[in-house]
Amino acid sequence: MVTPIIVTVNCMINVPLMLLSIAGNVIVLATVFKTPSLHSPSYLLLSGLAVSDLGVGLLVQPFYIAEKLSSTEFLRNLMTTMGFAFCGVSFGTMALISVDRYLALLYHLEYRSRVTTYRVVITMSFVWFLHFILLNRFWVPPKYIYIGFALLLIYITVATVSYLQIYRIVRRHQLQIQNQNQAVLSQSNSLSQKRSATNTLVFYVSAVICYFPWCVYRIAHGDIFVANINTAWIFTTSLVFANSAINPFLYGWRLRELRNEVKKTMKKTLRISQTEQT
């Protein structure tokens, strides 16, 4: 049984996470939108991830907090529907990002012709349609949760296979170094490829860490593996939401180009604000 204290603590945890998710993802989206050099398929995927994470902070978490404090059935259904949709899109986009990085290595000379903005938009639109329309809780049978689990497994498998293939390609490039001139060029390319793969791998690992306890809870639901099943559930859900607040900080940490543009955007915003005040 979840006590009122546990509910209050959980809601208090979600408030700063919600604010961080909104602020962080808005900054990322504004920076990408205002920076022409970031208008690429890769950053379009990143923007799609930021939009889904923004939806978690802007819509899902407020309804989640309201539902926990009021225990209203309508709010519970609404929060669950939006939560599965936005979180599903977020993880699905993460899988698409891993495939994008794999294709960038596999077809490095033909990447721009193969991975176009149009194709990325179509693929992302399908993921959103899948989670918001086809798997909508209001008309899908109650056991739709198993379909969600199947999709999550597919996303994890796709991302894992993509990163394994990335590692294999980078290793093969390193083994093909034959002379000093090739070594300099190959090492440079290899470092760039490794950096790009590692950047997106960090996003993926973070998502898996945040989602894993929730998945364990769902698998062990009603079983002895979780001592206090209700208390465990309430905090594992908050950890899933936390991923949406963590991602913008990971972007700033791992993506130097985006980090520099964010700094410029923030400085410009502060300058305008100071000008208006004076």
N, C-alpha and C positions, 0 to 999 in steps of 0.2 A: 504493500500500500504506500502510495506517495503522500508524504506529509505536506501540509501547507508550507512549511519551511523549505522543503526541497523544491517545491513549485516556485516559490519566491526567488530562491537562489538561482534556479535555472533561468527565470525571466530576467533577472539582473545580469546574468552572463550574456544573454542574447541581445540586450540593449546596446552595449558598446560594439559587439560584433556586427550588429545591424548597421550602426552608424559608420563603422570602418568599411563595411562592404559597399555602402552607398557612396561614400566620399571617394574611396580608392578607385572603384570602377568608373565613376563619373569622370575622374581625372584622367584615367587611361583612355576612355572613349573620346574625351574632348581633345586630348593630345594627338591621338591617331587621326581624328577628323581634321584637325588644323594643320597637320604636317604632311605635305604631298609626298615626301620621301617614304612615308610609312604606308602609303596606299598600295599595298601589295597583297597577293593572295594569303601569304603567311600571316600578315597583320590583320587581314580580314577575318581569318579564323580566330585570332586572338581577341578581336573585337567581339566576335560572336560569343566567345567564352565570357568576356566581360559583361555583355548584355544579359546573359543567363544568370551570372553571379549578381548583377544589379537587381534582377527580378527577385532573387532570393532575399536580398536585403530590403528591397523596397516594398515587396508584397507578401512574400511567404512568412518572414519573421514577424512582422507586425500582427498578422492574423494568428500566427503561432502563439505569440505572447497573449493576445486577447483571448484565444481559446483556452489557454492554460489557466487564466485568471477567472474566466466565466464558465468554462465547461459547457459551452453551447454546441449542440450537435451540428448546426448549420456551419458555424465557424470551423469546426473540426473537419467536416467534409470539404469545405472550401480550401482550407490550409493543406489538407492531404492531397487534394487534386493538384493544386498549384505547386506544392512541394515536390511531388513525384515528377511533374512536368519540367520545372526549371532545373532540378537536380539531374534529371535524366538527360536533358539537353546539355548541361554542363559537362557531364562525364562523356557523353557522346562526342561533343566537340573536342574534348581532350584526346579521344581516340583519333579523330580526324587530324589533329595537329601532329600526332605521332606518324601517321601515314604521310602527311605532307613533308615532314623532315626526311622520311625514308625515300620518298620520290625525288627530293632535292639531291640526295646523294646518288641514287640509282640512275637518274637521268639528268645529271648536272649540266649537260650541254643542251638538253632539250626541255629542261624543267619549265621554262617560261611559256613554251608553246603547249606543253601538256597540261600544266596546272594553271589555268586561267581564272580570272576573277569570276567570269560567268559560271564556270564549272563548280567553283567553290560555293557560290551563292546557291546554285541548284542543290548541291549536296547538303549544305547547311539547312536550306528550306525543307528538305525531306526529313532531316532529323527533328526539326521543330514541329513539322506536321505529324510525324510519328508519335511524338510524346504529348502534344497538345490536342490532337484531333483523334487519331486512331486509338490511343490508349487512354482517352479521357475517362476518369473514374465514374462520371455520371451516367455513361451508357455502356461501359465495359463491365462484365460480370465481376463480382467481388474477388474472384481468384486471379484478377489481373496482376496482382502482386507477383505471381510466378512468371508472367511475361516480362515484367520489369526486371526480375532477377536474371532471366535468360538474356535480356539485352545487356545488362550490366556485365554478365559473363562474356558476352561477345565483344563488348568494348574493351574489357581487360585483356582478352585474348588477342585482339587486333593490335592494341598498343604494345603488349609484351612482345609479340612476334615482330612488330615494326622495329622496336629498339634492339632486339636481338639481331635483326638483319642490318641495322645501322652499325652495330658493333662489328659484325662480320665484314662489312664493306670497308670500314676504317682499317681494320686489321689487315685486310688484303692489300690495301693501298700502301700500308707501311712496309709490307713484305716485298713490294714491287720496286722499292728504291734500289737503284743499281750504281749510280755514280753521284758525285758530290753536287752537281748542278741539279740533278733530279731530286736529290735529297732535300735541298733547300726548298725547292718548289713544293715537293710532296709533303714535307713536314709542315710547311705553311698551310697548304690546303687541308692536311690532316688535322692540324690544330683548329682550324676554322670549322671543319666538319664536326670534330669532337665537341667544340664549344657549343655549336648549334644544337647538337643532339643532347648534350648534357643539360642545356637550358630547359628544353621541353621535357626531358626526363625528370627534372626536379618537380615540375608542375604535376606530372603523372604520379610520382611517388607520394607527393603531398596529398593528392586526391585519394589514393589508395589507403593511406594512413587514416584519413578522416572518415572514409566510408567503411573501412574494415570492421570496427566495433559494431556499427549498425547492422552490417550483414551477419555478423556472428549472432547478434541478438535475434534477428529474424529467423535464422536457421535453428537456433536453440529456443525459439519461442515456446513457452510452456514446458520447457525441459529443465533438468536439474543443473544444467551447465551455468545458468545465471541465478545466483542466490536470490536477489531481489529483482525480479524481471521488470517490474514497472519502473523502479528507480533507474535501472540500467537503461531502459528505453528512453527515458526523458533526457538523459545526458548524451546518449549516442546520437540522437537527433540533432542536438545542439552542436555536436562535433561535425556532423555533416554540413550544417549551415556555416560553421567556422571556416570551411574550405573557401567559401565565397569571399570572406574577408581576408584570408591569407594570400590568395592568388595575386592581387594587385601589388603586394609587397614583394612577392617572388618575381613578378615582371620587372620591377625596379631594381631588384638585386641582380638578376641574371641577364637582362637585356640592356646593354649599355646604350644602344642607340635610343631606345625608348626612354631610358632614365635621363639622358641628356636633354631630350625634348620636353620631358615633364618638368625638369628644372627651369627650362626657358619659359614654359607656359606659366609656371608658378611665379617666376620673377616678373613676367609681364603683367600677370593678374595683380600682384602686390603693388606694382608701379602704378597701374591704373587706379587701384583703390586709394593709394596715397594721394594721387593727383586729384581725385574727386573730393577727398576730405579737405584738401587745402583750397 
